[in-house]
Amino acid sequence: MSTIDAATTDQRRNRDSLESVPARAWLALATVAAAFMLTSINVTGTNIAFPSIEQTFSSTPRTTLAWALSGYSIVLASFMVMGGRLADQLGRRKVFTTGVLIFLVVSLLCAAAPVAAAFIAGRVIQGFGGALLVPSSLALVLPEFPASRRTSAVATWAASGSVGAAVAPSLSAVIVDLTSWRVVYLLAVPVVVVVLVAGGRLLPHSQPAATVSRLDLVGIPMGTAAIGLLALGIIEGPSWGWASPRIVGVFAAVAVLAPLFVLRSLRHPAPLLNLRIFKVRTVWSANLANVFMSMMGLSIWLVWPLFLTQVWGYSLLKAGLAITPGPMCSAAVGITAGRLADRHGPRVLISIGSVFPILSMLWMVWRFGPEPHYVSTFLPATILFSLGFGFTFSPLNGAALRGVDASAFGEVNATFNTVRNLGGGLGVAIVVALLGNDRPIPFDRFDHTFFAMAFLGIVPVIVIGLFYPRGAQDPS
């Protein structure tokens, strides 16, 4: 049989297997996706509820209380890789369940927090629970899908995060308006109960990796400290000052720890971060594109509410409702994007999808003005941006897993989501620096911000178009 005939036969087999996913696998995916969606609701819901939280803890300085936001992101980013590593080493179901239980207990702590210190501590611990939950959730169910359907599975999982992000602004704004911000955290209780009950019946009992080595007890704190300090510097740079002694000290520590961590990872038999996975072209190219997509895609959640409330004078509730259609479109499109990527590969889809957010940013520069015109200006921009992000982000997550052995799914997925969180933190820092601290923010600074975000969107198009391998396949 010729090479062309063999390739044609493989493609036919892939098409024939598209309908062969057991119903149990889809139900298991829905279970872990619900847990992942909860983490998205928690993040965006906290951002929306923050003004009300600030009123409750009025004696606490805003810069201190803001650690409830930045502390969560720092811990989530710095422990994500370790969470994926532990999932592969100790068993994915065990690590996933542990993360879900931590998230539940700490959500109750946040809801009942009597003082700001308890609330901030709860949010930090929530980040650790999320770091266990997120990488293990997808890795737990992905082996249940045939190779030809894994991008669809990844897309469905990623879309659940978009649904959470879409629901959270309006839902949290309504809850805060009618009751209290504390009720936002009580939303975790019914979701976790459903996940634990359904998970007990549906989730596979994954076994630890066949060759289990001792975890690197030196590299773990070294790596998490380096990642955490990098996230700290990215998030706090605008407020502390990029040239302040604290920020300089943070980046100096990163400059020392990061090379030591790389050397340790190359030498240890069971490192925290297996750098050898970056020898795979699909992994490093997808993660490089991921950095810039995340810088643009996650920072928009800061730009839109600020524009609506400070330029157009929207209330918090009205702004939350105005933003909701965009991520809802992203969630719906994400599932379709996964199916298209299964059939045709992610490369072209990501390259085309990345153009949509660029066009959205340029539309904002051209059409936005000081006077509110929601239907004719803001709504088209948000839908265009979200469609592009939906067509791009979930296939990008799946693209990073192509060519990787199933035993490393947790580790690779954890790396992807760590890069995503760090890229988002850097994007927020850039946006804050461009918008400045003036209240209200001058309108022209939003134009500068939209131009900068359009530039960020160009990079994924170039990286995927030039470096991602053509015809990359999932492992069977």
C-alpha beads as a LAMMPS data file, in Angstrom:
LAMMPS data file: protein, C-alpha beads

476 atoms
475 bonds

1 atom types
1 bond types

-500.0 500.0 xlo xhi
-500.0 500.0 ylo yhi
-500.0 500.0 zlo zhi

Masses

1 110.0

Atoms # bond

1 1 1 0.000 0.000 0.000
2 1 1 1.374 3.419 -0.933
3 1 1 1.868 6.226 1.551
4 1 1 -1.009 8.175 -0.023
5 1 1 -3.336 5.152 0.195
6 1 1 -2.364 4.592 3.812
7 1 1 -3.029 8.226 4.664
8 1 1 -6.409 8.053 2.915
9 1 1 -7.289 4.903 4.853
10 1 1 -6.345 6.581 8.151
11 1 1 -8.515 9.590 7.318
12 1 1 -11.471 7.302 6.534
13 1 1 -10.978 5.495 9.821
14 1 1 -10.947 8.817 11.651
15 1 1 -14.202 9.904 9.962
16 1 1 -15.799 6.518 10.662
17 1 1 -14.919 6.765 14.369
18 1 1 -16.523 10.174 14.852
19 1 1 -19.784 8.610 16.080
20 1 1 -18.240 5.885 18.247
21 1 1 -17.950 7.787 21.550
22 1 1 -19.813 5.983 24.372
23 1 1 -22.549 7.980 26.104
24 1 1 -20.773 7.363 29.426
25 1 1 -17.721 9.255 28.153
26 1 1 -19.844 12.308 27.294
27 1 1 -21.525 12.200 30.707
28 1 1 -18.131 11.962 32.417
29 1 1 -16.947 14.928 30.358
30 1 1 -20.040 16.903 31.377
31 1 1 -19.256 16.152 35.022
32 1 1 -15.685 17.477 34.949
33 1 1 -16.750 20.376 32.700
34 1 1 -19.243 21.460 35.373
35 1 1 -16.409 21.650 37.893
36 1 1 -14.266 23.635 35.448
37 1 1 -17.188 25.971 34.748
38 1 1 -17.443 26.615 38.499
39 1 1 -13.882 27.956 38.571
40 1 1 -14.719 30.393 35.745
41 1 1 -17.862 31.585 37.507
42 1 1 -15.847 32.087 40.682
43 1 1 -13.206 34.243 38.995
44 1 1 -15.514 36.489 36.980
45 1 1 -18.125 36.596 39.733
46 1 1 -15.547 37.857 42.216
47 1 1 -14.488 40.612 39.826
48 1 1 -18.098 41.764 39.439
49 1 1 -18.828 41.548 43.186
50 1 1 -15.606 43.254 44.280
51 1 1 -17.109 46.749 44.854
52 1 1 -19.677 45.219 47.221
53 1 1 -16.986 43.147 48.947
54 1 1 -14.979 46.332 49.405
55 1 1 -17.927 47.978 51.151
56 1 1 -18.258 45.052 53.575
57 1 1 -14.576 45.229 54.545
58 1 1 -14.394 49.031 54.370
59 1 1 -11.681 49.276 57.037
60 1 1 -9.297 47.240 54.862
61 1 1 -7.267 49.203 52.271
62 1 1 -8.176 48.436 48.674
63 1 1 -4.596 47.435 47.855
64 1 1 -4.752 44.801 50.601
65 1 1 -8.203 43.517 49.679
66 1 1 -7.130 43.236 46.027
67 1 1 -5.045 40.225 47.054
68 1 1 -8.329 38.323 47.009
69 1 1 -8.110 38.715 43.220
70 1 1 -4.379 38.615 42.516
71 1 1 -3.611 36.006 45.202
72 1 1 -6.005 33.557 43.569
73 1 1 -4.375 34.053 40.160
74 1 1 -0.857 33.722 41.541
75 1 1 -1.549 30.474 43.390
76 1 1 -3.542 29.025 40.488
77 1 1 -0.728 29.738 38.023
78 1 1 2.127 28.652 40.274
79 1 1 0.606 25.309 41.346
80 1 1 -1.090 24.336 38.070
81 1 1 1.907 22.391 36.759
82 1 1 2.306 20.584 40.061
83 1 1 -1.407 19.716 39.993
84 1 1 -1.047 18.128 36.564
85 1 1 2.067 16.280 37.638
86 1 1 0.390 14.926 40.771
87 1 1 -2.613 13.855 38.688
88 1 1 -0.406 11.789 36.386
89 1 1 1.624 10.375 39.274
90 1 1 -1.018 9.706 41.959
91 1 1 -4.179 9.125 39.920
92 1 1 -6.294 11.727 38.168
93 1 1 -9.610 10.905 39.843
94 1 1 -8.057 11.170 43.307
95 1 1 -6.478 14.560 42.578
96 1 1 -9.624 15.850 40.848
97 1 1 -11.852 14.894 43.784
98 1 1 -9.434 16.473 46.235
99 1 1 -9.461 19.725 44.266
100 1 1 -13.269 19.777 44.121
101 1 1 -13.576 19.206 47.886
102 1 1 -11.053 21.966 48.637
103 1 1 -12.997 24.317 46.384
104 1 1 -16.247 23.506 48.196
105 1 1 -14.895 23.943 51.731
106 1 1 -13.118 27.186 50.916
107 1 1 -16.142 28.604 49.077
108 1 1 -18.092 28.204 52.316
109 1 1 -15.236 29.906 54.184
110 1 1 -15.319 32.847 51.759
111 1 1 -19.106 33.145 52.080
112 1 1 -18.892 33.247 55.886
113 1 1 -15.633 35.212 56.221
114 1 1 -16.024 37.586 59.199
115 1 1 -12.914 39.638 58.394
116 1 1 -10.957 40.527 55.258
117 1 1 -7.979 38.369 56.246
118 1 1 -10.161 35.249 56.283
119 1 1 -11.677 36.143 52.928
120 1 1 -8.274 36.721 51.320
121 1 1 -6.909 33.480 52.795
122 1 1 -9.915 31.615 51.435
123 1 1 -9.407 32.976 47.947
124 1 1 -5.722 31.987 48.016
125 1 1 -6.590 28.427 49.059
126 1 1 -9.253 28.351 46.347
127 1 1 -6.452 28.942 43.861
128 1 1 -4.730 25.799 45.116
129 1 1 -7.953 23.807 44.788
130 1 1 -8.350 25.093 41.240
131 1 1 -4.759 24.121 40.451
132 1 1 -5.601 20.520 41.362
133 1 1 -9.008 20.532 39.683
134 1 1 -8.308 22.112 36.296
135 1 1 -5.481 19.973 34.854
136 1 1 -6.796 16.690 36.268
137 1 1 -10.362 17.260 35.034
138 1 1 -9.638 17.114 31.317
139 1 1 -6.846 14.541 31.623
140 1 1 -9.195 12.260 33.583
141 1 1 -11.770 11.815 30.809
142 1 1 -9.764 12.468 27.630
143 1 1 -8.452 8.884 27.321
144 1 1 -12.112 7.729 27.211
145 1 1 -12.441 9.365 23.776
146 1 1 -10.988 7.963 20.538
147 1 1 -8.139 9.976 19.054
148 1 1 -10.351 11.421 16.311
149 1 1 -12.778 12.920 18.851
150 1 1 -10.379 14.356 21.417
151 1 1 -10.396 17.864 19.996
152 1 1 -14.197 17.861 20.295
153 1 1 -13.834 16.761 23.910
154 1 1 -11.312 19.513 24.605
155 1 1 -13.579 22.043 22.887
156 1 1 -16.570 21.004 24.997
157 1 1 -14.494 21.237 28.172
158 1 1 -13.106 24.655 27.197
159 1 1 -16.586 25.861 26.190
160 1 1 -17.823 25.151 29.716
161 1 1 -15.341 27.731 30.963
162 1 1 -16.721 30.209 28.438
163 1 1 -20.262 29.462 29.615
164 1 1 -19.176 30.142 33.198
165 1 1 -17.536 33.372 32.155
166 1 1 -20.671 34.329 30.208
167 1 1 -23.106 33.595 33.012
168 1 1 -21.058 35.063 35.867
169 1 1 -21.248 38.822 35.114
170 1 1 -25.041 39.064 34.899
171 1 1 -25.731 36.344 37.474
172 1 1 -23.346 37.816 40.037
173 1 1 -24.614 41.346 39.428
174 1 1 -28.215 40.199 39.996
175 1 1 -27.267 38.270 43.142
176 1 1 -25.355 41.197 44.617
177 1 1 -28.184 43.565 43.724
178 1 1 -30.883 41.384 45.350
179 1 1 -29.027 39.717 48.229
180 1 1 -25.330 39.779 49.130
181 1 1 -21.989 39.066 47.531
182 1 1 -21.643 36.129 49.952
183 1 1 -24.344 34.241 48.050
184 1 1 -22.080 34.227 44.978
185 1 1 -19.806 31.764 46.796
186 1 1 -22.708 29.600 47.945
187 1 1 -23.356 28.791 44.271
188 1 1 -20.510 26.303 44.562
189 1 1 -22.456 24.034 46.923
190 1 1 -25.078 22.560 44.525
191 1 1 -22.568 22.323 41.670
192 1 1 -20.030 20.415 43.776
193 1 1 -22.707 18.061 45.121
194 1 1 -23.754 17.170 41.563
195 1 1 -20.123 16.720 40.476
196 1 1 -19.286 14.426 43.387
197 1 1 -22.437 12.290 43.066
198 1 1 -22.191 11.965 39.277
199 1 1 -18.420 11.574 39.408
200 1 1 -18.700 8.638 41.781
201 1 1 -20.587 6.725 39.085
202 1 1 -19.140 8.075 35.857
203 1 1 -15.492 9.026 36.287
204 1 1 -12.914 6.333 35.486
205 1 1 -10.577 5.042 38.186
206 1 1 -7.344 6.161 36.562
207 1 1 -4.181 4.437 37.636
208 1 1 -0.942 6.246 38.503
209 1 1 1.750 6.316 35.850
210 1 1 3.347 2.913 35.303
211 1 1 6.812 4.235 36.101
212 1 1 6.345 6.261 39.253
213 1 1 9.428 8.072 40.482
214 1 1 9.782 10.209 43.547
215 1 1 8.584 13.732 42.980
216 1 1 11.301 16.340 42.953
217 1 1 10.980 17.749 46.468
218 1 1 13.547 20.447 45.693
219 1 1 12.263 21.367 42.246
220 1 1 8.613 21.639 43.351
221 1 1 9.097 24.589 45.740
222 1 1 11.732 26.087 43.437
223 1 1 9.480 25.934 40.370
224 1 1 6.320 27.071 42.093
225 1 1 8.209 29.958 43.697
226 1 1 9.602 31.029 40.306
227 1 1 6.186 30.845 38.612
228 1 1 4.456 32.478 41.560
229 1 1 6.927 35.355 41.733
230 1 1 6.650 35.884 37.977
231 1 1 2.857 36.040 38.294
232 1 1 3.215 38.372 41.273
233 1 1 5.431 40.747 39.320
234 1 1 3.112 40.721 36.302
235 1 1 -0.017 41.363 38.350
236 1 1 1.361 43.896 40.828
237 1 1 3.773 45.750 38.518
238 1 1 1.290 48.516 37.582
239 1 1 0.242 49.234 41.180
240 1 1 3.649 48.866 42.856
241 1 1 5.560 50.556 40.016
242 1 1 7.749 48.707 37.528
243 1 1 10.896 50.363 38.881
244 1 1 10.002 49.959 42.572
245 1 1 12.426 47.993 44.782
246 1 1 9.792 45.325 45.410
247 1 1 9.146 44.633 41.719
248 1 1 12.855 44.728 40.882
249 1 1 13.467 42.290 43.728
250 1 1 10.691 39.998 42.511
251 1 1 12.057 39.799 38.968
252 1 1 15.629 39.438 40.262
253 1 1 14.498 36.419 42.270
254 1 1 12.806 34.999 39.170
255 1 1 16.027 35.523 37.183
256 1 1 17.894 33.437 39.758
257 1 1 15.301 30.735 40.403
258 1 1 14.207 30.104 36.815
259 1 1 17.620 28.933 35.463
260 1 1 18.167 26.806 38.563
261 1 1 14.737 25.278 38.080
262 1 1 15.494 24.525 34.400
263 1 1 18.754 22.780 35.306
264 1 1 17.028 20.819 38.055
265 1 1 14.235 19.787 35.699
266 1 1 16.686 18.540 33.071
267 1 1 18.567 16.381 35.572
268 1 1 15.891 14.951 37.848
269 1 1 14.118 11.704 36.774
270 1 1 10.708 13.006 37.926
271 1 1 10.820 16.813 37.623
272 1 1 7.950 19.148 38.387
273 1 1 7.993 20.334 34.761
274 1 1 9.135 17.861 32.134
275 1 1 10.912 20.196 29.740
276 1 1 11.310 17.382 27.257
277 1 1 7.676 17.821 26.218
278 1 1 8.691 21.153 24.648
279 1 1 10.763 19.224 22.143
280 1 1 7.424 18.337 20.561
281 1 1 6.687 21.004 17.974
282 1 1 2.947 20.941 18.562
283 1 1 3.465 21.669 22.263
284 1 1 5.828 24.623 22.053
285 1 1 4.151 26.313 19.076
286 1 1 0.641 25.984 20.545
287 1 1 1.830 27.312 23.909
288 1 1 3.606 30.268 22.307
289 1 1 0.403 31.210 20.478
290 1 1 -1.473 30.615 23.731
291 1 1 0.542 33.312 25.525
292 1 1 -0.589 36.063 23.160
293 1 1 -4.168 34.837 22.745
294 1 1 -4.502 34.824 26.525
295 1 1 -2.955 38.278 26.878
296 1 1 -5.636 39.617 24.575
297 1 1 -8.528 37.321 25.429
298 1 1 -8.415 37.504 29.236
299 1 1 -7.599 41.197 29.586
300 1 1 -10.727 42.141 27.621
301 1 1 -12.728 41.230 30.738
302 1 1 -11.140 44.226 32.410
303 1 1 -11.464 46.613 29.455
304 1 1 -15.156 46.057 28.666
305 1 1 -16.562 46.720 32.167
306 1 1 -14.315 49.767 32.609
307 1 1 -15.396 51.218 29.280
308 1 1 -19.093 50.633 29.900
309 1 1 -19.113 51.993 33.457
310 1 1 -16.628 54.865 33.167
311 1 1 -17.224 56.117 29.610
312 1 1 -20.851 55.219 28.920
313 1 1 -21.976 55.448 32.553
314 1 1 -23.565 51.992 32.748
315 1 1 -24.469 50.541 36.124
316 1 1 -22.713 47.354 37.219
317 1 1 -25.811 45.280 36.520
318 1 1 -26.350 46.825 33.087
319 1 1 -22.678 46.309 32.169
320 1 1 -22.846 42.657 33.200
321 1 1 -25.902 42.086 31.029
322 1 1 -24.337 43.979 28.121
323 1 1 -21.237 41.777 28.122
324 1 1 -23.075 38.440 28.385
325 1 1 -23.950 37.833 24.659
326 1 1 -20.279 37.765 23.638
327 1 1 -19.000 34.850 25.737
328 1 1 -22.253 32.978 25.120
329 1 1 -21.398 33.059 21.410
330 1 1 -17.860 31.961 22.247
331 1 1 -19.146 28.941 24.163
332 1 1 -21.503 27.860 21.373
333 1 1 -18.884 28.293 18.655
334 1 1 -16.211 26.508 20.702
335 1 1 -17.972 23.153 20.437
336 1 1 -18.375 23.509 16.658
337 1 1 -14.743 24.531 16.405
338 1 1 -13.693 21.309 18.106
339 1 1 -15.600 19.231 15.558
340 1 1 -14.075 21.162 12.670
341 1 1 -10.614 20.689 14.140
342 1 1 -11.262 16.943 14.455
343 1 1 -11.993 16.761 10.730
344 1 1 -9.542 19.255 9.286
345 1 1 -6.916 19.834 11.963
346 1 1 -6.515 22.933 14.155
347 1 1 -3.941 24.850 12.137
348 1 1 -6.132 26.660 9.602
349 1 1 -8.974 27.122 12.064
350 1 1 -6.746 28.841 14.634
351 1 1 -5.093 31.046 12.039
352 1 1 -8.447 32.246 10.644
353 1 1 -10.121 32.548 14.039
354 1 1 -7.296 34.730 15.378
355 1 1 -8.140 37.375 12.782
356 1 1 -11.624 38.001 14.249
357 1 1 -10.439 39.592 17.535
358 1 1 -8.042 41.806 15.567
359 1 1 -10.937 43.054 13.450
360 1 1 -12.997 43.556 16.609
361 1 1 -10.318 45.754 18.167
362 1 1 -10.042 47.846 15.002
363 1 1 -13.850 48.156 14.904
364 1 1 -13.752 49.530 18.447
365 1 1 -11.196 52.132 17.466
366 1 1 -13.251 53.146 14.432
367 1 1 -16.788 53.062 15.839
368 1 1 -16.643 53.604 19.602
369 1 1 -17.351 57.085 20.910
370 1 1 -18.198 58.850 24.174
371 1 1 -21.933 58.482 23.482
372 1 1 -23.445 55.031 24.092
373 1 1 -24.623 53.128 21.009
374 1 1 -24.836 49.558 22.222
375 1 1 -26.617 47.748 19.372
376 1 1 -24.738 49.398 16.514
377 1 1 -21.241 49.516 18.055
378 1 1 -20.564 47.534 21.233
379 1 1 -22.656 44.426 20.527
380 1 1 -21.116 43.701 17.087
381 1 1 -17.621 44.188 18.492
382 1 1 -18.147 41.816 21.405
383 1 1 -19.753 39.155 19.223
384 1 1 -16.989 39.391 16.609
385 1 1 -14.307 39.147 19.284
386 1 1 -15.999 36.235 21.032
387 1 1 -16.596 34.302 17.819
388 1 1 -12.892 34.519 17.024
389 1 1 -11.908 33.506 20.525
390 1 1 -14.343 30.573 20.422
391 1 1 -12.981 29.359 17.083
392 1 1 -9.425 29.675 18.369
393 1 1 -9.028 28.881 22.027
394 1 1 -10.434 25.363 22.389
395 1 1 -8.724 24.082 19.203
396 1 1 -5.531 25.690 20.505
397 1 1 -5.831 23.668 23.726
398 1 1 -6.391 20.539 21.673
399 1 1 -3.504 21.441 19.366
400 1 1 -1.096 21.449 22.322
401 1 1 -2.104 17.854 23.130
402 1 1 -1.575 16.495 19.627
403 1 1 1.451 14.293 19.254
404 1 1 1.625 13.777 23.045
405 1 1 1.297 10.384 24.724
406 1 1 -1.896 9.965 26.764
407 1 1 0.149 9.393 29.949
408 1 1 1.302 13.034 29.810
409 1 1 -2.106 14.646 29.158
410 1 1 -2.352 16.037 32.696
411 1 1 1.118 17.544 32.574
412 1 1 0.726 19.097 29.113
413 1 1 -2.740 20.440 29.896
414 1 1 -1.469 21.902 33.165
415 1 1 1.369 23.607 31.307
416 1 1 -1.085 25.041 28.760
417 1 1 -3.344 26.462 31.472
418 1 1 -0.390 27.824 33.451
419 1 1 0.763 29.673 30.333
420 1 1 -2.824 30.854 29.854
421 1 1 -3.032 32.337 33.357
422 1 1 0.390 33.959 33.171
423 1 1 -0.379 35.379 29.726
424 1 1 -3.662 36.736 31.044
425 1 1 -1.877 38.363 33.970
426 1 1 0.612 40.013 31.636
427 1 1 -2.217 41.217 29.395
428 1 1 -4.006 42.773 32.366
429 1 1 -0.782 44.498 33.418
430 1 1 -0.374 45.994 29.929
431 1 1 -3.993 47.153 29.881
432 1 1 -3.727 48.765 33.323
433 1 1 -0.532 50.555 32.300
434 1 1 -2.199 51.903 29.138
435 1 1 -5.408 53.011 30.863
436 1 1 -3.660 54.621 33.842
437 1 1 -5.152 55.474 37.225
438 1 1 -7.348 58.452 36.328
439 1 1 -11.046 58.315 37.246
440 1 1 -12.856 58.469 34.948
441 1 1 -10.456 57.093 32.338
442 1 1 -9.981 59.463 29.374
443 1 1 -11.659 58.115 26.261
444 1 1 -8.535 58.278 24.064
445 1 1 -6.697 55.803 26.295
446 1 1 -9.155 53.115 25.284
447 1 1 -8.195 53.683 21.641
448 1 1 -4.532 53.086 22.534
449 1 1 -5.516 49.947 24.411
450 1 1 -7.545 48.559 21.515
451 1 1 -4.626 49.131 19.130
452 1 1 -2.242 47.313 21.500
453 1 1 -4.609 44.365 21.814
454 1 1 -4.969 44.155 18.028
455 1 1 -1.178 43.900 17.781
456 1 1 -1.152 41.041 20.299
457 1 1 -3.646 39.165 18.132
458 1 1 -1.293 39.160 15.148
459 1 1 1.267 36.918 16.881
460 1 1 -0.844 33.711 17.087
461 1 1 -1.632 33.979 13.375
462 1 1 2.102 34.096 12.580
463 1 1 3.165 31.401 15.052
464 1 1 0.543 28.832 14.042
465 1 1 0.830 29.641 10.337
466 1 1 4.626 29.277 10.253
467 1 1 5.525 26.784 12.981
468 1 1 2.635 24.474 13.836
469 1 1 3.160 21.256 11.835
470 1 1 0.761 20.438 9.047
471 1 1 -1.285 17.272 9.558
472 1 1 -0.418 16.861 13.257
473 1 1 -2.415 13.919 14.665
474 1 1 -3.585 12.803 18.085
475 1 1 -2.018 9.695 19.510
476 1 1 -4.300 6.692 19.252

Bonds

1 1 1 2
2 1 2 3
3 1 3 4
4 1 4 5
5 1 5 6
6 1 6 7
7 1 7 8
8 1 8 9
9 1 9 10
10 1 10 11
11 1 11 12
12 1 12 13
13 1 13 14
14 1 14 15
15 1 15 16
16 1 16 17
17 1 17 18
18 1 18 19
19 1 19 20
20 1 20 21
21 1 21 22
22 1 22 23
23 1 23 24
24 1 24 25
25 1 25 26
26 1 26 27
27 1 27 28
28 1 28 29
29 1 29 30
30 1 30 31
31 1 31 32
32 1 32 33
33 1 33 34
34 1 34 35
35 1 35 36
36 1 36 37
37 1 37 38
38 1 38 39
39 1 39 40
40 1 40 41
41 1 41 42
42 1 42 43
43 1 43 44
44 1 44 45
45 1 45 46
46 1 46 47
47 1 47 48
48 1 48 49
49 1 49 50
50 1 50 51
51 1 51 52
52 1 52 53
53 1 53 54
54 1 54 55
55 1 55 56
56 1 56 57
57 1 57 58
58 1 58 59
59 1 59 60
60 1 60 61
61 1 61 62
62 1 62 63
63 1 63 64
64 1 64 65
65 1 65 66
66 1 66 67
67 1 67 68
68 1 68 69
69 1 69 70
70 1 70 71
71 1 71 72
72 1 72 73
73 1 73 74
74 1 74 75
75 1 75 76
76 1 76 77
77 1 77 78
78 1 78 79
79 1 79 80
80 1 80 81
81 1 81 82
82 1 82 83
83 1 83 84
84 1 84 85
85 1 85 86
86 1 86 87
87 1 87 88
88 1 88 89
89 1 89 90
90 1 90 91
91 1 91 92
92 1 92 93
93 1 93 94
94 1 94 95
95 1 95 96
96 1 96 97
97 1 97 98
98 1 98 99
99 1 99 100
100 1 100 101
101 1 101 102
102 1 102 103
103 1 103 104
104 1 104 105
105 1 105 106
106 1 106 107
107 1 107 108
108 1 108 109
109 1 109 110
110 1 110 111
111 1 111 112
112 1 112 113
113 1 113 114
114 1 114 115
115 1 115 116
116 1 116 117
117 1 117 118
118 1 118 119
119 1 119 120
120 1 120 121
121 1 121 122
122 1 122 123
123 1 123 124
124 1 124 125
125 1 125 126
126 1 126 127
127 1 127 128
128 1 128 129
129 1 129 130
130 1 130 131
131 1 131 132
132 1 132 133
133 1 133 134
134 1 134 135
135 1 135 136
136 1 136 137
137 1 137 138
138 1 138 139
139 1 139 140
140 1 140 141
141 1 141 142
142 1 142 143
143 1 143 144
144 1 144 145
145 1 145 146
146 1 146 147
147 1 147 148
148 1 148 149
149 1 149 150
150 1 150 151
151 1 151 152
152 1 152 153
153 1 153 154
154 1 154 155
155 1 155 156
156 1 156 157
157 1 157 158
158 1 158 159
159 1 159 160
160 1 160 161
161 1 161 162
162 1 162 163
163 1 163 164
164 1 164 165
165 1 165 166
166 1 166 167
167 1 167 168
168 1 168 169
169 1 169 170
170 1 170 171
171 1 171 172
172 1 172 173
173 1 173 174
174 1 174 175
175 1 175 176
176 1 176 177
177 1 177 178
178 1 178 179
179 1 179 180
180 1 180 181
181 1 181 182
182 1 182 183
183 1 183 184
184 1 184 185
185 1 185 186
186 1 186 187
187 1 187 188
188 1 188 189
189 1 189 190
190 1 190 191
191 1 191 192
192 1 192 193
193 1 193 194
194 1 194 195
195 1 195 196
196 1 196 197
197 1 197 198
198 1 198 199
199 1 199 200
200 1 200 201
201 1 201 202
202 1 202 203
203 1 203 204
204 1 204 205
205 1 205 206
206 1 206 207
207 1 207 208
208 1 208 209
209 1 209 210
210 1 210 211
211 1 211 212
212 1 212 213
213 1 213 214
214 1 214 215
215 1 215 216
216 1 216 217
217 1 217 218
218 1 218 219
219 1 219 220
220 1 220 221
221 1 221 222
222 1 222 223
223 1 223 224
224 1 224 225
225 1 225 226
226 1 226 227
227 1 227 228
228 1 228 229
229 1 229 230
230 1 230 231
231 1 231 232
232 1 232 233
233 1 233 234
234 1 234 235
235 1 235 236
236 1 236 237
237 1 237 238
238 1 238 239
239 1 239 240
240 1 240 241
241 1 241 242
242 1 242 243
243 1 243 244
244 1 244 245
245 1 245 246
246 1 246 247
247 1 247 248
248 1 248 249
249 1 249 250
250 1 250 251
251 1 251 252
252 1 252 253
253 1 253 254
254 1 254 255
255 1 255 256
256 1 256 257
257 1 257 258
258 1 258 259
259 1 259 260
260 1 260 261
261 1 261 262
262 1 262 263
263 1 263 264
264 1 264 265
265 1 265 266
266 1 266 267
267 1 267 268
268 1 268 269
269 1 269 270
270 1 270 271
271 1 271 272
272 1 272 273
273 1 273 274
274 1 274 275
275 1 275 276
276 1 276 277
277 1 277 278
278 1 278 279
279 1 279 280
280 1 280 281
281 1 281 282
282 1 282 283
283 1 283 284
284 1 284 285
285 1 285 286
286 1 286 287
287 1 287 288
288 1 288 289
289 1 289 290
290 1 290 291
291 1 291 292
292 1 292 293
293 1 293 294
294 1 294 295
295 1 295 296
296 1 296 297
297 1 297 298
298 1 298 299
299 1 299 300
300 1 300 301
301 1 301 302
302 1 302 303
303 1 303 304
304 1 304 305
305 1 305 306
306 1 306 307
307 1 307 308
308 1 308 309
309 1 309 310
310 1 310 311
311 1 311 312
312 1 312 313
313 1 313 314
314 1 314 315
315 1 315 316
316 1 316 317
317 1 317 318
318 1 318 319
319 1 319 320
320 1 320 321
321 1 321 322
322 1 322 323
323 1 323 324
324 1 324 325
325 1 325 326
326 1 326 327
327 1 327 328
328 1 328 329
329 1 329 330
330 1 330 331
331 1 331 332
332 1 332 333
333 1 333 334
334 1 334 335
335 1 335 336
336 1 336 337
337 1 337 338
338 1 338 339
339 1 339 340
340 1 340 341
341 1 341 342
342 1 342 343
343 1 343 344
344 1 344 345
345 1 345 346
346 1 346 347
347 1 347 348
348 1 348 349
349 1 349 350
350 1 350 351
351 1 351 352
352 1 352 353
353 1 353 354
354 1 354 355
355 1 355 356
356 1 356 357
357 1 357 358
358 1 358 359
359 1 359 360
360 1 360 361
361 1 361 362
362 1 362 363
363 1 363 364
364 1 364 365
365 1 365 366
366 1 366 367
367 1 367 368
368 1 368 369
369 1 369 370
370 1 370 371
371 1 371 372
372 1 372 373
373 1 373 374
374 1 374 375
375 1 375 376
376 1 376 377
377 1 377 378
378 1 378 379
379 1 379 380
380 1 380 381
381 1 381 382
382 1 382 383
383 1 383 384
384 1 384 385
385 1 385 386
386 1 386 387
387 1 387 388
388 1 388 389
389 1 389 390
390 1 390 391
391 1 391 392
392 1 392 393
393 1 393 394
394 1 394 395
395 1 395 396
396 1 396 397
397 1 397 398
398 1 398 399
399 1 399 400
400 1 400 401
401 1 401 402
402 1 402 403
403 1 403 404
404 1 404 405
405 1 405 406
406 1 406 407
407 1 407 408
408 1 408 409
409 1 409 410
410 1 410 411
411 1 411 412
412 1 412 413
413 1 413 414
414 1 414 415
415 1 415 416
416 1 416 417
417 1 417 418
418 1 418 419
419 1 419 420
420 1 420 421
421 1 421 422
422 1 422 423
423 1 423 424
424 1 424 425
425 1 425 426
426 1 426 427
427 1 427 428
428 1 428 429
429 1 429 430
430 1 430 431
431 1 431 432
432 1 432 433
433 1 433 434
434 1 434 435
435 1 435 436
436 1 436 437
437 1 437 438
438 1 438 439
439 1 439 440
440 1 440 441
441 1 441 442
442 1 442 443
443 1 443 444
444 1 444 445
445 1 445 446
446 1 446 447
447 1 447 448
448 1 448 449
449 1 449 450
450 1 450 451
451 1 451 452
452 1 452 453
453 1 453 454
454 1 454 455
455 1 455 456
456 1 456 457
457 1 457 458
458 1 458 459
459 1 459 460
460 1 460 461
461 1 461 462
462 1 462 463
463 1 463 464
464 1 464 465
465 1 465 466
466 1 466 467
467 1 467 468
468 1 468 469
469 1 469 470
470 1 470 471
471 1 471 472
472 1 472 473
473 1 473 474
474 1 474 475
475 1 475 476
